[in-house]
Amino acid sequence: MRMPGPGARSPRTWAAAALALALGATGLLLVLPHTPHRADAAPDGLPYTTVEVSPGGCGRGWDRPAPGLQVFRLHNTSGRAAEAYLEERSGGAVLGEAEGIGPGATRSLTVRLGTGAYAFRCVPEDADAVTGPTVRVDRGRPGPAAAPVTAHDLVPPAIAYQKWVAQGLDEVARLTGRLRTAVDRGDLAAARTAWLPAHLQYERLGAAYDAFGDADGRINGTEAGLPGGVRDPAFTGFHRIEYGLWHGATAGSLRAPAAALAGAVTALREEWAQARMDPAQLGLRAHEILENTVQFELTARTDYGSGSNLATARANLDGTRAVLARLRPLLSTRYPDLPVLDRRLERAEALLDGFRHGTRWTPLSHLTRTQRERTDAALGDLVERLSSVATLCDPRRTA
């Protein structure tokens, strides 16, 4: 997994619209992008209702409730940005939401309503939440809904994950020490053998990369964006050593990069005790780990000679599992497709394990067309499903 930063981390380019489309495909809460207000008839045949979003008129305009799939045009008539949720009045489960509605802007929200009582909750920026009038629908089956997750709910899983990362960093330090020792004694064959376990252990910590800050660039950066490319002095860490080990570098030329890597890992491990992960980001990170896997590992953009992208992808699956394990208490009551996600993870793990041959892994370039298509499909499916996790674990204001 890569994070943004000088010399190489992954840009976070998946917008909320992409998450919304993925959630629509999996049947969960819909969060749709900005859609200009139009008074003309909808070509999709769905009923459209314009609803006011404001502190004084939250939910105004919804006076003809109807069952079934429909679209609400949420129009912010206030002078500040706002969020809007459509909730079940009993229990407060959320059927859909629209975030970041600017003053005077309109966004569309698509939901399926059935028998029940509902209300819009308007959450203006820097102001108290307001609940609109209750509206009752007398027939039909409603679409999926989920109880909102608060920032407080995410604190325990974030603390548990942070402790797990601390243990993982201990192992990274041990394995990078072994790599450095092999380089120092001039045994490049042993160094090539030691490189992969150390790198994979670091890759398993994917959801913490943002909290690692600049240390991630020093430990796991690529040469992307560096003027000197692979010869740029700022190209450091695992991939700098990988390039040297698989491109005929001498042990002497790799001693300084190996020492720098070991030093960066040790410093990160020592600093981690005082670091604080943002609990609100944990669900998003679960999605981003495999998003980055598809973007960087399955395109071989991070292969500097070892041909280990599939091994890295497998480690990223482990990293995803580690995050989901901490989020499971929240997801088990909110994400009905969690068992399906578990099965798809198992299927992807078995698929990637099939490319392992002892300590060696099949390079991407050696996959058959069928193998490549299956791999792309398996990881792409997981990215789509994990976008639902990101949205369900996005903390919402309740007051």
Buried (B, 14 or more C-beta within 10 A) or exposed (E): BBBBBEBBBBEEEBEBEBBBBBBBEBEBBBBBBBBEBEEEEEEEEEEBBBBBBBBEBBBBBBEEBEBBBBBBBBBBBBEBBBBBBBBBBEEBBBBBBBBEBBBEBBBBBBBBBBEBEBBBBBBBEEEEBBBBEEBEBEEBEBBBBBBBBBEEBBEEBBBBBBEBBBEBBBBBBEBBBBBBBBBBEEBBEBBBBBBBBBBBBBBBBBBBBBBBBEBBBBBBBBBBBBEEEBEBEBBBBBBBBBBBBBEEBEBEEBBEBBEBBBEBBBBBBEEBEEBEBEBBBBBBBBBBBBBBBBBBBBEBBBBBBBBBBBBBBBBBBBBBBBBBEBBEEBBEEBBBBBEEBEEBBEBBBEBBEEBEEEEEBBBBEEBEEEBBEBBBEBBBBBBBBBBBBBBBBBBBBEE
